[in-house]
Amino acid sequence: MPKKKSVPYIGTKLEFLAAGGANNLHKYINSRHKKLGPIFKECLGGKTDLVFLSDPELIRTLFMNLEGKYPIHILPEPWVLYEKVYGAQRGLFFMDGEEWLHNRRILNKFLLKESGDDWIGESIEKTVTDTMQSWKLNLENGGRFPNIDSELYRLSTNVIVNILLGTHGLEQSRHYNEMLSMLSDSVKKIFYTTTKLYSIPVKWCQKLNLKVWRDFKESVDLSLFLAKKITREMIVSKNESDGLIKRMTEEDMSPEIITRIVSDLIIAAGDTVGMIV
């Protein structure tokens, strides 16, 4: 496996920091992929090599066959502290042991195993097409996009929601659209506040109730509330859906577990956008 040469104990941390640190991690890793290929390892500091993948089939193979029975999850410290302090029960990424394995196997069946029914691709394509048409109409009418990052966060949220619902979505009422807009803005705020918390001791921020922690907590509180509300509405309307929500209910997953997992999927959609904008 290709590996970037590094200094013992320091690794390539100085290069990483010079490239902008955590805020530019996506650009830094992308440049490495261009030089080293779809898979490489690098030590960003300490003694541990990190493996980076960009090839979809390699990623699928890893998650399906090479992950191990109970893998250890590397969780962001602000999220771990939030869950510990406020007792929030989270989704799949925060589960361990048999609970994680049972629910992961169910989701593998729908999200990782290939089938002739490309229901996920159809949902994504429809969402992107509808968004492009909406943007085009807005521009033709003289509109502008002063906050393109907000538009991308909204797009990512819509993609996940439509994968959950399938081709038959909830009625696009004004109330529903307002909820999605609020959720997208709140998830965007989570990314920015989490990034700030990486550079300072998180526990002290929480104990001293600093503004950066208050902003983080407020955005997480609102995001979880809205994501759970949207998920519960999906569950109520599951018989009108042919997406992931209905498939999960057909596996006898409890509404509580579905709500935890799906809420995190919706919120996680914004994380990838944060690495782009």
DRENROPA-60849 format. One record per residue: residue number from 1; chain; y, x, z negated of N, C-alpha, C in turn; residue in three letters. Coordinates in steps of 0.02 Angstrom, whole numbers, plus 50000, padded with zeros to 5 digits. Example, Ala and Ser with C-alpha at 12.3 -4.5 7.8 and 13.67 -1.06 7.14 Angstrom:
REM residues 2
SITE    nr   kette     nc2     nc1     nc3    cac2    cac1    cac3     cc2     cc1     cc3   rest
SITE     1       A   49716   50660   49610   49775   50615   49610   49835   50660   49610    ALA
SITE     2       A   49888   50642   49646   49947   50684   49643   50002   50645   49606    SER
This chain:
REM residues 277
SITE    nr   kette     nc2     nc1     nc3    cac2    cac1    cac3     cc2     cc1     cc3   rest
SITE     1       A   49940   50042   50000   50000   50000   50000   50063   50044   50000    MET
SITE     2       A   50111   50030   50044   50172   50070   50045   50209   50068   49978    PRO
SITE     3       A   50238   50124   49959   50275   50127   49897   50336   50172   49906    LYS
SITE     4       A   50392   50148   49881   50454   50186   49882   50450   50242   49830    LYS
SITE     5       A   50465   50303   49850   50464   50359   49803   50516   50348   49749    LYS
SITE     6       A   50498   50368   49688   50544   50356   49632   50539   50412   49580    SER
SITE     7       A   50586   50412   49533   50589   50461   49479   50548   50434   49420    VAL
SITE     8       A   50507   50476   49387   50467   50453   49330   50511   50420   49277    PRO
SITE     9       A   50487   50363   49250   50518   50324   49197   50582   50287   49220    TYR
SITE    10       A   50618   50317   49266   50679   50284   49290   50664   50241   49351    ILE
SITE    11       A   50615   50263   49390   50597   50226   49450   50654   50228   49501    GLY
SITE    12       A   50666   50171   49532   50721   50167   49580   50779   50126   49551    THR
SITE    13       A   50783   50125   49485   50833   50082   49452   50904   50100   49472    LYS
SITE    14       A   50918   50164   49480   50986   50185   49498   51004   50159   49568    LEU
SITE    15       A   50956   50163   49615   50968   50135   49682   50979   50060   49678    GLU
SITE    16       A   50939   50028   49637   50943   49955   49629   51012   49935   49602    PHE
SITE    17       A   51035   49970   49550   51100   49955   49521   51157   49969   49570    LEU
SITE    18       A   51150   50024   49608   51200   50042   49657   51205   49989   49713    ALA
SITE    19       A   51150   49954   49724   51148   49903   49777   51174   49836   49752    ALA
SITE    20       A   51194   49832   49688   51222   49770   49662   51182   49738   49606    GLY
SITE    21       A   51125   49768   49589   51085   49741   49533   51056   49673   49547    GLY
SITE    22       A   51047   49633   49493   51013   49569   49498   51046   49521   49547    ALA
SITE    23       A   51112   49524   49553   51147   49478   49598   51128   49489   49671    ASN
SITE    24       A   51107   49550   49688   51089   49565   49757   51015   49583   49765    ASN
SITE    25       A   50974   49560   49718   50903   49576   49720   50872   49555   49786    LEU
SITE    26       A   50890   49495   49810   50860   49469   49872   50877   49514   49932    HIS
SITE    27       A   50939   49539   49934   50959   49583   49989   50924   49651   49983    LYS
SITE    28       A   50918   49675   49922   50887   49739   49909   50813   49738   49931    TYR
SITE    29       A   50777   49686   49911   50706   49680   49928   50697   49668   50003    ILE
SITE    30       A   50742   49629   50032   50738   49616   50104   50745   49682   50144    ASN
SITE    31       A   50790   49725   50122   50798   49789   50157   50736   49833   50150    SER
SITE    32       A   50703   49828   50093   50641   49865   50083   50586   49839   50129    ARG
SITE    33       A   50581   49772   50136   50531   49743   50180   50541   49767   50252    HIS
SITE    34       A   50604   49773   50273   50618   49796   50341   50593   49867   50352    LYS
SITE    35       A   50595   49907   50299   50574   49977   50305   50499   49987   50292    LYS
SITE    36       A   50472   49949   50243   50404   49961   50220   50353   49908   50242    LEU
SITE    37       A   50377   49852   50270   50330   49802   50293   50324   49742   50246    GLY
SITE    38       A   50276   49696   50260   50271   49633   50223   50245   49639   50152    PRO
SITE    39       A   50217   49697   50134   50194   49708   50065   50209   49780   50045    ILE
SITE    40       A   50238   49788   49986   50251   49855   49960   50256   49851   49885    PHE
SITE    41       A   50254   49909   49852   50264   49910   49780   50320   49959   49763    LYS
SITE    42       A   50353   49944   49708   50411   49985   49688   50420   49980   49613    GLU
SITE    43       A   50440   50035   49583   50454   50036   49511   50529   50034   49501    CYS
SITE    44       A   50554   49978   49476   50626   49971   49465   50648   49997   49398    LEU
SITE    45       A   50602   50028   49362   50617   50056   49296   50555   50052   49252    GLY
SITE    46       A   50547   50099   49205   50488   50098   49161   50427   50125   49197    GLY
SITE    47       A   50368   50100   49178   50305   50125   49205   50270   50076   49250    LYS
SITE    48       A   50298   50016   49259   50263   49963   49294   50286   49958   49367    THR
SITE    49       A   50238   49958   49412   50253   49946   49483   50254   49870   49496    ASP
SITE    50       A   50304   49849   49533   50309   49779   49554   50287   49774   49626    LEU
SITE    51       A   50247   49723   49642   50224   49713   49710   50264   49656   49741    VAL
SITE    52       A   50291   49668   49801   50331   49618   49836   50297   49597   49901    PHE
SITE    53       A   50294   49531   49912   50262   49503   49972   50312   49461   50011    LEU
SITE    54       A   50307   49463   50077   50349   49420   50118   50309   49381   50170    SER
SITE    55       A   50245   49397   50177   50203   49363   50227   50171   49300   50197    ASP
SITE    56       A   50181   49242   50228   50155   49179   50200   50080   49179   50189    PRO
SITE    57       A   50042   49208   50234   49970   49208   50227   49947   49254   50170    GLU
SITE    58       A   49982   49309   50161   49966   49353   50104   49981   49317   50038    LEU
SITE    59       A   50036   49281   50037   50055   49244   49976   50004   49190   49962    ILE
SITE    60       A   49983   49153   50014   49932   49101   50006   49866   49131   49978    ARG
SITE    61       A   49846   49188   50008   49784   49221   49986   49789   49242   49913    THR
SITE    62       A   49847   49269   49894   49857   49290   49824   49850   49231   49777    LEU
SITE    63       A   49884   49176   49791   49883   49119   49745   49815   49084   49744    PHE
SITE    64       A   49780   49086   49801   49716   49051   49805   49658   49092   49777    MET
SITE    65       A   49658   49158   49787   49598   49197   49774   49607   49257   49727    ASN
SITE    66       A   49668   49282   49719   49677   49346   49684   49717   49341   49619    LEU
SITE    67       A   49738   49281   49601   49784   49274   49546   49752   49283   49478    GLU
SITE    68       A   49687   49272   49473   49654   49276   49407   49652   49208   49375    GLY
SITE    69       A   49608   49199   49325   49599   49133   49295   49660   49111   49256    LYS
SITE    70       A   49686   49154   49213   49745   49137   49174   49798   49191   49182    TYR
SITE    71       A   49835   49191   49237   49886   49244   49247   49943   49239   49197    PRO
SITE    72       A   49973   49296   49182   50030   49298   49137   50093   49284   49178    ILE
SITE    73       A   50133   49237   49155   50194   49219   49192   50253   49259   49166    HIS
SITE    74       A   50291   49287   49212   50352   49323   49193   50409   49272   49194    ILE
SITE    75       A   50431   49253   49134   50481   49199   49128   50550   49227   49113    LEU
SITE    76       A   50603   49197   49141   50671   49218   49125   50685   49208   49050    PRO
SITE    77       A   50713   49258   49018   50724   49254   48946   50767   49194   48925    GLU
SITE    78       A   50820   49177   48962   50859   49118   48942   50818   49054   48940    PRO
SITE    79       A   50771   49047   48988   50729   48987   48991   50680   48987   48932    TRP
SITE    80       A   50651   49044   48916   50604   49049   48860   50639   49030   48795    VAL
SITE    81       A   50700   49056   48785   50737   49041   48724   50757   48968   48721    LEU
SITE    82       A   50777   48940   48777   50795   48869   48779   50735   48826   48758    TYR
SITE    83       A   50677   48841   48785   50617   48802   48769   50599   48809   48695    GLU
SITE    84       A   50606   48870   48669   50590   48883   48599   50638   48847   48552    LYS
SITE    85       A   50702   48849   48566   50753   48821   48522   50753   48745   48525    VAL
SITE    86       A   50747   48718   48585   50756   48646   48593   50691   48608   48605    TYR
SITE    87       A   50635   48644   48607   50570   48611   48612   50557   48574   48677    GLY
SITE    88       A   50588   48596   48730   50579   48562   48795   50511   48579   48824    ALA
SITE    89       A   50472   48528   48840   50407   48539   48873   50419   48543   48948    GLN
SITE    90       A   50400   48599   48977   50416   48612   49047   50354   48606   49091    ARG
SITE    91       A   50364   48624   49155   50312   48614   49205   50261   48669   49210    GLY
SITE    92       A   50230   48675   49268   50172   48718   49279   50185   48791   49261    LEU
SITE    93       A   50243   48816   49279   50260   48886   49268   50262   48904   49194    PHE
SITE    94       A   50272   48853   49151   50277   48865   49079   50212   48848   49043    PHE
SITE    95       A   50161   48825   49080   50096   48809   49050   50053   48872   49047    MET
SITE    96       A   50002   48869   49003   49955   48925   48996   49884   48898   48988    ASP
SITE    97       A   49835   48943   48996   49766   48927   48982   49738   48870   49023    GLY
SITE    98       A   49695   48829   48991   49661   48775   49026   49709   48724   49055    GLU
SITE    99       A   49764   48710   49018   49813   48662   49043   49841   48685   49110    GLU
SITE   100       A   49859   48749   49113   49886   48776   49176   49833   48774   49230    TRP
SITE   101       A   49772   48796   49216   49719   48800   49266   49703   48732   49295    LEU
SITE   102       A   49696   48682   49252   49679   48614   49274   49731   48587   49322    HIS
SITE   103       A   49795   48591   49303   49848   48563   49344   49861   48605   49407    ASN
SITE   104       A   49851   48670   49401   49862   48714   49459   49810   48700   49513    ARG
SITE   105       A   49748   48687   49493   49695   48672   49542   49711   48608   49580    ARG
SITE   106       A   49739   48560   49546   49758   48497   49580   49812   48511   49632    ILE
SITE   107       A   49863   48548   49613   49918   48562   49659   49897   48608   49716    LEU
SITE   108       A   49851   48654   49702   49824   48698   49755   49796   48656   49812    ASN
SITE   109       A   49762   48603   49794   49729   48560   49843   49780   48532   49893    LYS
SITE   110       A   49840   48518   49869   49891   48486   49912   49941   48535   49942    PHE
SITE   111       A   49955   48590   49906   50009   48634   49927   49986   48700   49960    LEU
SITE   112       A   49925   48721   49946   49902   48785   49972   49844   48781   50021    LEU
SITE   113       A   49800   48733   50012   49743   48727   50058   49766   48695   50123    LYS
SITE   114       A   49746   48725   50178   49766   48700   50244   49726   48637   50261    GLU
SITE   115       A   49759   48591   50296   49725   48530   50320   49757   48510   50386    SER
SITE   116       A   49724   48464   50420   49751   48442   50485   49812   48397   50477    GLY
SITE   117       A   49823   48371   50416   49878   48325   50403   49939   48366   50379    ASP
SITE   118       A   49986   48378   50424   50044   48419   50407   50100   48376   50377    ASP
SITE   119       A   50084   48341   50322   50132   48296   50292   50191   48333   50261    TRP
SITE   120       A   50180   48395   50237   50234   48434   50208   50283   48455   50264    ILE
SITE   121       A   50256   48481   50319   50298   48503   50374   50339   48446   50403    GLY
SITE   122       A   50310   48387   50407   50346   48329   50433   50404   48310   50388    GLU
SITE   123       A   50393   48312   50322   50446   48295   50274   50503   48345   50278    SER
SITE   124       A   50486   48410   50284   50537   48461   50288   50577   48454   50353    ILE
SITE   125       A   50542   48445   50408   50575   48440   50473   50622   48380   50475    GLU
SITE   126       A   50600   48324   50448   50643   48264   50448   50705   48275   50405    LYS
SITE   127       A   50697   48306   50347   50754   48318   50303   50805   48364   50336    THR
SITE   128       A   50782   48419   50365   50827   48466   50397   50862   48434   50457    VAL
SITE   129       A   50825   48396   50497   50854   48363   50556   50908   48314   50534    THR
SITE   130       A   50894   48273   50484   50943   48225   50459   51005   48260   50432    ASP
SITE   131       A   50995   48316   50398   51052   48353   50370   51095   48383   50425    THR
SITE   132       A   51063   48411   50476   51100   48440   50532   51141   48387   50568    MET
SITE   133       A   51112   48328   50577   51148   48273   50609   51208   48252   50568    GLN
SITE   134       A   51199   48249   50502   51253   48231   50457   51309   48282   50459    SER
SITE   135       A   51291   48346   50459   51342   48399   50463   51379   48397   50530    TRP
SITE   136       A   51342   48386   50583   51372   48383   50650   51422   48326   50654    LYS
SITE   137       A   51403   48268   50628   51447   48209   50629   51510   48223   50588    LEU
SITE   138       A   51502   48255   50531   51559   48272   50489   51608   48318   50525    ASN
SITE   139       A   51582   48368   50560   51624   48415   50597   51659   48380   50655    LEU
SITE   140       A   51624   48335   50689   51654   48299   50746   51711   48254   50723    GLU
SITE   141       A   51708   48232   50660   51761   48190   50633   51815   48230   50598    ASN
SITE   142       A   51814   48296   50608   51867   48338   50580   51853   48363   50510    GLY
SITE   143       A   51794   48351   50485   51777   48373   50417   51763   48448   50414    GLY
SITE   144       A   51761   48473   50354   51747   48544   50343   51698   48551   50285    ARG
SITE   145       A   51671   48612   50276   51625   48626   50222   51653   48684   50180    PHE
SITE   146       A   51701   48669   50136   51731   48723   50096   51681   48756   50047    PRO
SITE   147       A   51629   48718   50028   51579   48744   49982   51510   48739   50014    ASN
SITE   148       A   51497   48784   50062   51434   48781   50098   51375   48792   50052    ILE
SITE   149       A   51385   48831   49998   51329   48842   49951   51307   48777   49918    ASP
SITE   150       A   51356   48733   49903   51338   48668   49874   51298   48626   49923    SER
SITE   151       A   51316   48631   49987   51279   48594   50039   51207   48619   50044    GLU
SITE   152       A   51198   48685   50036   51131   48713   50040   51089   48695   49979    LEU
SITE   153       A   51121   48692   49920   51085   48669   49861   51063   48597   49869    TYR
SITE   154       A   51106   48556   49897   51089   48486   49909   51031   48480   49959    ARG
SITE   155       A   51033   48521   50012   50979   48521   50061   50913   48540   50029    LEU
SITE   156       A   50913   48592   49988   50850   48613   49956   50823   48558   49910    SER
SITE   157       A   50868   48524   49875   50846   48469   49832   50816   48413   49873    THR
SITE   158       A   50849   48396   49928   50824   48342   49972   50756   48359   50001    ASN
SITE   159       A   50746   48423   50019   50681   48443   50047   50625   48430   49997    VAL
SITE   160       A   50634   48453   49935   50583   48443   49884   50572   48369   49870    ILE
SITE   161       A   50626   48331   49864   50620   48259   49850   50581   48224   49906    VAL
SITE   162       A   50594   48243   49968   50559   48210   50023   50487   48233   50030    ASN
SITE   163       A   50471   48293   50008   50400   48314   50004   50365   48272   49952    ILE
SITE   164       A   50399   48259   49897   50370   48218   49844   50359   48146   49866    LEU
SITE   165       A   50405   48121   49906   50402   48051   49927   50364   48041   49992    LEU
SITE   166       A   50362   48092   50035   50331   48085   50100   50378   48051   50149    GLY
SITE   167       A   50350   48018   50198   50391   47988   50251   50424   47923   50228    THR
SITE   168       A   50402   47897   50170   50432   47835   50144   50470   47852   50081    HIS
SITE   169       A   50535   47862   50087   50575   47882   50029   50605   47823   49992    GLY
SITE   170       A   50636   47838   49935   50672   47787   49898   50732   47764   49939    LEU
SITE   171       A   50753   47704   49926   50812   47678   49961   50872   47723   49946    GLU
SITE   172       A   50906   47745   49999   50961   47792   49991   51025   47754   49970    GLN
SITE   173       A   51024   47729   49908   51082   47693   49882   51136   47743   49862    SER
SITE   174       A   51195   47716   49851   51251   47759   49829   51234   47791   49762    ARG
SITE   175       A   51203   47752   49717   51185   47777   49651   51136   47835   49657    HIS
SITE   176       A   51086   47828   49701   51035   47879   49710   51066   47943   49739    TYR
SITE   177       A   51110   47935   49788   51143   47994   49818   51188   48030   49768    ASN
SITE   178       A   51221   47991   49725   51263   48021   49674   51221   48062   49625    GLU
SITE   179       A   51162   48036   49607   51117   48072   49562   51095   48138   49593    MET
SITE   180       A   51078   48136   49658   51056   48198   49691   51113   48248   49695    LEU
SITE   181       A   51174   48225   49708   51231   48270   49711   51244   48302   49643    SER
SITE   182       A   51241   48261   49590   51251   48288   49522   51197   48338   49505    MET
SITE   183       A   51135   48323   49524   51079   48369   49510   51088   48435   49547    LEU
SITE   184       A   51107   48431   49610   51117   48492   49650   51171   48536   49619    SER
SITE   185       A   51227   48506   49599   51282   48544   49568   51260   48575   49502    ASP
SITE   186       A   51221   48536   49463   51198   48561   49398   51149   48619   49406    SER
SITE   187       A   51103   48614   49455   51055   48667   49468   51092   48730   49491    VAL
SITE   188       A   51142   48721   49532   51183   48778   49554   51214   48814   49494    LYS
SITE   189       A   51237   48775   49446   51268   48804   49386   51216   48842   49345    LYS
SITE   190       A   51154   48817   49344   51100   48851   49308   51092   48922   49334    ILE
SITE   191       A   51091   48929   49400   51080   48995   49430   51136   49043   49410    PHE
SITE   192       A   51198   49020   49416   51254   49065   49401   51257   49084   49327    TYR
SITE   193       A   51243   49037   49283   51245   49053   49211   51185   49097   49191    THR
SITE   194       A   51127   49085   49221   51069   49127   49206   51082   49199   49226    THR
SITE   195       A   51112   49209   49284   51128   49276   49308   51175   49312   49259    THR
SITE   196       A   51224   49276   49232   51270   49306   49184   51234   49326   49120    LYS
SITE   197       A   51185   49285   49099   51150   49298   49037   51103   49359   49041    LEU
SITE   198       A   51085   49379   49102   51042   49438   49110   51077   49502   49087    TYR
SITE   199       A   51142   49503   49089   51179   49565   49074   51198   49572   49001    SER
SITE   200       A   51182   49523   48959   51200   49525   48888   51141   49499   48846    ILE
SITE   201       A   51137   49518   48782   51082   49494   48739   51083   49418   48732    PRO
SITE   202       A   51032   49385   48758   51031   49312   48760   51028   49282   48690    VAL
SITE   203       A   50989   49311   48646   50982   49283   48579   51049   49281   48541    LYS
SITE   204       A   51089   49334   48551   51154   49335   48518   51201   49283   48548    TRP
SITE   205       A   51196   49275   48613   51237   49223   48647   51222   49154   48618    CYS
SITE   206       A   51158   49142   48605   51138   49077   48578   51159   49070   48505    GLN
SITE   207       A   51148   49122   48466   51165   49119   48394   51240   49111   48384    LYS
SITE   208       A   51279   49146   48425   51352   49142   48419   51381   49084   48459    LEU
SITE   209       A   51337   49049   48495   51358   48991   48535   51415   49008   48582    ASN
SITE   210       A   51407   49065   48617   51458   49087   48664   51463   49039   48724    LEU
SITE   211       A   51519   49041   48758   51530   48995   48814   51477   49001   48868    LYS
SITE   212       A   51455   49062   48883   51406   49071   48935   51340   49036   48917    VAL
SITE   213       A   51322   49037   48852   51262   49001   48830   51274   48926   48832    TRP
SITE   214       A   51332   48904   48810   51347   48832   48811   51345   48805   48882    ARG
SITE   215       A   51372   48844   48929   51371   48823   49000   51299   48819   49026    ASP
SITE   216       A   51259   48869   49007   51188   48870   49027   51152   48809   48999    PHE
SITE   217       A   51159   48798   48934   51125   48741   48901   51147   48675   48931    LYS
SITE   218       A   51211   48668   48942   51237   48605   48971   51207   48592   49040    GLU
SITE   219       A   51204   48643   49081   51177   48634   49149   51102   48620   49148    SER
SITE   220       A   51065   48652   49102   50993   48639   49097   50981   48569   49070    VAL
SITE   221       A   51018   48550   49018   51012   48482   48990   51020   48429   49044    ASP
SITE   222       A   51074   48435   49082   51089   48385   49133   51038   48387   49189    LEU
SITE   223       A   51018   48447   49210   50969   48453   49264   50902   48422   49245    SER
SITE   224       A   50879   48436   49185   50815   48408   49162   50820   48332   49157    LEU
SITE   225       A   50876   48307   49130   50885   48235   49124   50882   48200   49192    PHE
SITE   226       A   50920   48227   49240   50923   48196   49307   50857   48203   49344    LEU
SITE   227       A   50826   48263   49339   50763   48274   49374   50708   48228   49347    ALA
SITE   228       A   50707   48218   49281   50658   48173   49251   50671   48101   49270    LYS
SITE   229       A   50735   48082   49273   50752   48013   49292   50731   47999   49364    LYS
SITE   230       A   50746   48046   49409   50726   48038   49479   50650   48035   49486    ILE
SITE   231       A   50615   48078   49448   50542   48080   49451   50512   48014   49427    THR
SITE   232       A   50539   47987   49372   50512   47924   49347   50523   47867   49396    ARG
SITE   233       A   50579   47868   49432   50590   47817   49483   50540   47825   49540    GLU
SITE   234       A   50523   47887   49557   50472   47899   49608   50404   47872   49587    MET
SITE   235       A   50387   47884   49523   50322   47862   49498   50317   47785   49500    ILE
SITE   236       A   50371   47752   49482   50372   47679   49484   50361   47654   49555    VAL
SITE   237       A   50388   47690   49604   50384   47669   49674   50328   47706   49711    SER
SITE   238       A   50279   47733   49675   50227   47776   49706   50187   47740   49760    LYS
SITE   239       A   50177   47675   49753   50137   47638   49802   50173   47631   49869    ASN
SITE   240       A   50238   47643   49869   50277   47641   49932   50283   47710   49962    GLU
SITE   241       A   50251   47760   49931   50257   47829   49953   50192   47855   49981    SER
SITE   242       A   50196   47908   50021   50135   47942   50044   50142   48017   50035    ASP
SITE   243       A   50185   48037   49988   50198   48108   49976   50159   48135   49917    GLY
SITE   244       A   50184   48190   49889   50150   48225   49835   50144   48183   49772    LEU
SITE   245       A   50194   48143   49757   50192   48100   49697   50130   48055   49698    ILE
SITE   246       A   50120   48020   49753   50063   47975   49758   49998   48013   49753    LYS
SITE   247       A   49994   48071   49785   49932   48111   49784   49917   48135   49713    ARG
SITE   248       A   49969   48152   49675   49958   48173   49606   49933   48115   49562    MET
SITE   249       A   49961   48056   49572   49939   47998   49532   49866   47980   49549    THR
SITE   250       A   49846   47991   49610   49777   47976   49630   49727   48025   49599    GLU
SITE   251       A   49752   48081   49571   49709   48129   49536   49707   48114   49461    GLU
SITE   252       A   49731   48055   49442   49732   48033   49372   49773   48078   49327    ASP
SITE   253       A   49825   48109   49354   49871   48147   49313   49915   48097   49276    MET
SITE   254       A   49929   48111   49213   49969   48064   49173   50042   48066   49196    SER
SITE   255       A   50078   48010   49187   50150   48009   49205   50189   48064   49171    PRO
SITE   256       A   50170   48081   49109   50206   48133   49072   50198   48201   49106    GLU
SITE   257       A   50136   48218   49125   50123   48283   49157   50156   48285   49226    ILE
SITE   258       A   50151   48230   49263   50184   48227   49329   50259   48238   49322    ILE
SITE   259       A   50289   48206   49273   50361   48212   49262   50380   48284   49246    THR
SITE   260       A   50341   48317   49203   50355   48387   49186   50350   48432   49246    ARG
SITE   261       A   50296   48425   49284   50285   48469   49342   50335   48456   49397    ILE
SITE   262       A   50346   48393   49414   50390   48376   49469   50463   48392   49453    VAL
SITE   263       A   50484   48380   49391   50553   48397   49372   50567   48471   49382    SER
SITE   264       A   50518   48513   49364   50527   48585   49374   50527   48604   49447    ASP
SITE   265       A   50486   48569   49488   50486   48583   49560   50555   48569   49590    LEU
SITE   266       A   50585   48514   49569   50651   48495   49595   50703   48547   49575    ILE
SITE   267       A   50702   48566   49512   50751   48616   49488   50739   48684   49520    ILE
SITE   268       A   50675   48703   49529   50659   48768   49558   50682   48774   49630    ALA
SITE   269       A   50691   48718   49664   50713   48721   49734   50780   48758   49740    ALA
SITE   270       A   50822   48749   49690   50887   48782   49691   50884   48857   49682    GLY
SITE   271       A   50830   48881   49651   50824   48952   49637   50822   48993   49701    ASP
SITE   272       A   50786   48967   49752   50782   49003   49815   50849   49003   49851    THR
SITE   273       A   50887   48948   49843   50954   48945   49874   50999   48997   49842    VAL
SITE   274       A   50993   49004   49776   51034   49053   49740   51022   49124   49766    GLY
SITE   275       A   50963   49137   49793   50948   49203   49820   50973   49211   49891    MET
SITE   276       A   50998   49157   49921   51022   49160   49990   51098   49164   49993    ILE
SITE   277       A   51132   49122   49953   51204   49116   49959   51240   49174   49924    VAL
